[in-house]
Amino acid sequence: MKRPDAGRFGLFMDWFIADRRQGGRTLLQSFEAENGAGLSAEERAELERHKATHTGVYEVVALRPGTGLTVKDIFTGEETKVADVSSSRSAATWDVLVMRLRRSGGPAQAWGEALLFSPLDRAELKFELEAAYRTAKTYDAGLDWRSFLDSAPPLLRRLEAEFRAKRNVVVDSAGITEVRSFRDLAAAIVAFGKRWVDEPVPALGGRTPRRAAADPEARGFLLDLLKEYERSRERAPDEAADISLDMNVLPIIWMRKSLGLPIPKALSAIQKRLAAAARGK
């Protein structure tokens, strides 16, 4: 799988070849009908691998750099280990990826390119796809969910463009990156965190983060908001040792603790690096 942010065209082409029907058949089925008898064993195996892939919408819950990643289906909650070196290095925890997977026992295999969504898009993306599926069922009562998702890349491309166009910066850590000592940083974090957790946030429907954390219906939106900010740290793999980048995420760690929200493993690792840096000063 290539870089997730390069997937708009690739996912569309995979759909155009494997799932778009014209005259009752897909291009892949037409190719097999016309050329199948002349395929070599290797070519036949490649064709069967392609036919075994299906589109899904997943949240990245863990990365294994250089090996693969673990993803969770945003509709069913099922977790799947994916063997894919490229995506393990280009994706970030909490990314929402639309991609084709092939399952054949053991880790799944990613196929083609992925379409990247923000964690902030997850709830609306679920809503839009479920609504589109209900509409599609009125025309084809026998349509199953997997077949619907396989047919959905044109809709997904449109949604990705719409979400990307309207997305705003929702967490502002201005001033945090300019802090030069850990003592100043601690003071800045407390001031920033206290201000932010009690300010109305448009992305939370006008609720404050503190109110959202206590509201079962809004808590998920708050977590998605924090995930969007947290994953920015993982998008700087070439600067993994830059402590200033870790410091950018420290306000989120403080806010999670203050609001009684769980601390993900990736943030716990950042905490340890910062603690080690503080001891070394």
N, C-alpha and C positions, 0 to 999 in steps of 0.2 A: 504494500500500500504506500502511495506517495504522500506528500505532506497534506494534512487534513485541510489546510486553507487553500489548496489547489484543486479541490474536489468538485466544484460546480459543473465543469464541463465533463470530467471523467465519469461521474456518477450518471449524468445524463446519457452519455454514450453507452455505458453498460446497460442501462434501461433500454435504449434504442435498439441495441443488438439482441438482448436476451429476453425482454419482456413486452416491448411494444408489438401489438398484433396488427397485422394488415392482411386482409383476406383470410382471417382465421388462424394465421400462423405468425410466429415471431421470425425475425431474420435468422436466428440461430436454428430454429426448426426447419426453415426453408433450406439453409445451408446443409443441414444433416440429411434432409430428404434427397437433395440433389447430388451431394458429394460423399455421403457417409460410406458407401461401398468401397470407395477408393482411399479411405483414410488409413494411415499406418497405425500400428498399435499405440505408438506414442501420441499421435494426433487424436486418436479416439479417446485416450485417457484424458487428454487436455480438454476435449469437448465435454466429457462427462463431468470433469471437475467444475467447469463453468456452469453446466446445467444444475449442479448441486448447490449453487450459491443462492442466497436470499437476502433481501434488504431488511435491515432492522435499525432501530433508533436506540442508541446506547449512551450511558454516562460512564466516563472513565473513572474507575474507583481506585485503581492502583497501577503503577508503572513498574516494569522490570527493564530498565535501560539496557539496550543491546539484545534483548530477548523477546519481549512482548508486553502485553498489558492485560489487565482484568477489566471487563466492562459489565455494566448492569443494564438490562433491558428496562427502559423507563416506563414501560406499560406493565410488564409482568414481575419485575424485580429480580428475574433470574440472572445470576452472575455467570460469566463465561470467560475462561482464559483464552487469550488470542496470541498465537505465535506470529509476531510480525516485528522485525527489527526496526524498520523505518518508522513506523508509527510510535514505537516505544521511545524514540528519540525526538519526535516532532510534536507529539501530543502532550497535553498537560492534564493533571488530575482535575476532574470536574468538567472537562470538555464534554459536550454532547455531540456525538458523531453519528451521522447516518452512513452506514457502510454495509457492504455485502460480505457475509461470512459463509464459509463452507465448514460444516461439521461432519466429522467422520471418525469420532472417537478420539480421545486426547484433546489437546488444545485445538481450538478452531483456527482456521486460516482466513486472513483478510484477503479480499479479492478486489483489485482495482483501487480506486481512490475513494476517500471519504469526504463527506460534506460536513463542515464544522459549524456548530451553533454554540452560543454562549449559555452558561447555566441560567442566565436571566431569561432565556427564550424557552426553557424547558416546559414550564406550565402551559404557556400559550401554544407551544408546538403540540403538546399532547391534546389540548382542547381542539385545535384546528384539524388534526388528523382524525380524531374520534368523530368529529362532526362530519368530516368529508366521508368517512367510512359509512356512517349512518345514511348519508345521502346516496352513496353508491349502492347500498343495499336496497334502496327503494327501486332501483333499476335492475338489479341483479340479486335476487334474494339468496342465491346460493354462493355469493362471493364470500370467501373466507378471509380472515385478517392477514394471513401471510401473503396471499395473492394480491390483496389490496396494497400492502406496503411495497410489493415488487412493482406495482404499477404507479407508485406515487412520486418518483423522482421529479417529474415536471412540476408538480405541486410543491415539493420540497425546495426546489430551486427558487421558486417565486417567494415562498415564505422566508427563506434565508435572506434574499435580497431585501424584502420588506423589513425584516427584523433588524438587519444590519443598518439600514438607512435611518431608522428611528431610534436606535440605541443611543443612550446618553451616558456620560460618565456619572455614576451614581454614588461613588465614594471618593471623597477628595481628601487626600492626605497632605495637602499643602503645608509646608513648614517642617514636616517630619524628615524629609530627605536632607534638609539643611543642617540638622543637628549633628554636632561634631564630637560630643562626649556622651558616654553612657548615662551620666547624671542628667545632662540636659535632655537626652532622649527620653528617660523615664518621666521627667516632668512634662515633656511635650506629649507623650503618649497618654498620660492621665488627663491632661487638658483636652486633647483631641477626642479621646474616648468618652469622657463625661459629656462633652458638647454633643457629639454625634448620637449617642444612644438615646438622648432625650429630645432630639429634633425631629419634626415630621419629615418623612422621606416619601417623595412621590411614588417611587417604585414599590412602596409598601402600602399604597392606597392612602397616603397621608398619615399613617400611623408612625409613631416613633419606634425605633428598634426595640426598646424596652417593652412597649405594649405588644409589638408583634411577637416577641419571644414568649409572651404569656398567653397568646391567642393561638389555639391549635390550628385554626384555619389560615393564619398569617405566618406561622412559624416556618413553614416550608419556603415561603417567598423570601423570608429573611435569610435562611440558609443559602438559598440560591444567590442572593445578593452578596453574601460574604464569599461564597465560592468563586464568583466572578472576579473578585479582587485578589483572592488567594492564588488563583491559577496564573496571574500575571508574573508571579515570581518564578514559576516553572518555565516560562517562555524566554528565559535568558540562560540557556544551558552552557553557553560559552563563557559566562561570567559567574559560574557556580560558586566561586570562592569570594565573590565581592560581598563583603559584610554589609555594605550600605543597602544592597538589594534585600537582604534579610531584614534589615531594619524597617524597610517599607511595609513589611507584613506584620511587624510587631504590634501595631495598633489593633489589628484584627484578632490577634491572639488575646490581647487584653480584653477586647470586647466580648469574645466568646466566653472567656472566664467570667466576666462581669455579668453576662446574661444567662449563665448556666448552660451554655451550649457545648457540645463535645468538641475536643481538640483533635483534628485529624492527624494521622501519623506524619504527614509531610510537614505540618506546622510544629509538631513535637520535635522533629529533627532540627528545624530552624531554631527553636528555643535552645536546644543543646549547643548549637554552634555559637549562638549569641552569648550563652553563659560561659562557654570556653573562652570566647574573645574578651569578655569582661574580666575573667580571672587573670588573663594574660596582660592586662593593662596596669 
